[in-house]
Amino acid sequence: MKPFYSIIRKAALSAAATATLLLPAAGQTAEGWLVDFEKAKALAAKEGKSLLMEFTGSDWCPPCKSLAKNVLTQDVFKNEVPKDFVLLKLDNPRDKSKQTPEEIEQYKTLSKKYGIQGVPTIFLADSKGRPYWQTVGYSGDPADKYVANLKDQLKTLAKRDAAFAKASDASGTEKAKHIAEGLSLVSSELALNTYTDEVDEIIKLDANNEAGLKGKYEGLKNSVDFKADLENVMRAGGDDPKAVLAAIDKLIDEKKPTGEAKQEALFYKGSIYFRDDKAKAKATLLEAQKLAPESETSKRITGILDRFFKE
């Protein structure tokens, strides 16, 4: 059995079990696919379509290759999906000899903006690049089922746009509520990174926090900043557990995180304690879980407790 600390340290930010974690990777642009984000947005705006953005590792990632073989190169995909979507391939191959420096830099920028933690990741987004649906990994669905699901997500876009339309006819906190309703279709961190104007407007409209939205989104901003600091601490600590623990405690003391942000910090601490003090590891993980019982990190903690701490 692999040490729990090793598992967490190497894959703590994994997005999904079916996704291959990001490593250097290679790209071939298939027929009908664009590789320039700005050109894809312009074409989508011109044709009144959405974007289908595929983050991939075409020459090294097994699930990416399976998705390409079983779905993306099939006739039903090539014939049906371009009717509603402009296709954008964002590749991170090992062999970058066929990519331009601009494509390589673009991947770095967009993978950070969209919070890519594993490939393949598919986003459906509007012509401004604002996502309304995403999926990570490849479940093995046949092409016809996969395509039908993609097209069905246009209903999600309609829901978002309906909420935004209500917002355009409202003012004050009511307007803020409708905007927030539209943003609820994506994760909070993704909303912060890709709907920045909308988030800023919510905070401005709910200036006195009457609807609780200013507090929510300012808290989310602080949480995202804290998690970025936490990642840096984990990287800088190397293989010295005591140094990492001390750095995490210092960061918690300085930033005073709450909710999911503090949960993430305690999750890392629990993973480190696991090496030498399993009782302390369990107690720390249980403490973390109580901070945000419905979060994705809480679900991971449940899995870890079931696997490593069964009585």
Helices and strands as residue ranges (DSSP letters): H 4-11, E 20-21, E 33-34, H 37-47, E 50-56, H 62-67, I 68-72, H 75-80, G 81-83, E 85-91, H 101-113, E 118-119, E 121-125, E 131-136, H 143-152, H 154-168, H 172-183, H 188-194, H 196-205, H 213-236, H 241-255, H 259-273, H 278-291, H 296-308
